[in-house]
Amino acid sequence: MASTKEYRDYILEQLSLVPEITYRPMMGEFLLYADGVLFGGIYDDRLLVKITSGNSSFGMSEALPYEGAKKMYLVDEVNDKERLKEIVEGTVKKLK
């Protein structure tokens, strides 16, 4: 199942506190970047972020974005803009 543009737009709005968020469509899904760093994506209308030591303290569960991929963290709390900002900033900091 591909992700919808409506969900993409919702997530981008929820990430509005994070500067320089961009996305790239990829095979029906959306890769997400902050300050040019790939930190996660939208897969099957789910927000997932890369697993790093900077975001392990948030208590997120692991999920597969698609079959054969590396596990990522599933972000359940997409309604909390402040928490999303913390998660993304913690993730990107360890990926730079």
Secondary structure, 3 states (H helix, E strand, C coil): CCCCHHHHHHHHHHCCCCCCEEEEEECCEEEEEECCEEEEEEECCEEEECCCCCCHHHCCEEECCCCCCCCEEECCCCCCHHHHHHHHHHHHHHHC
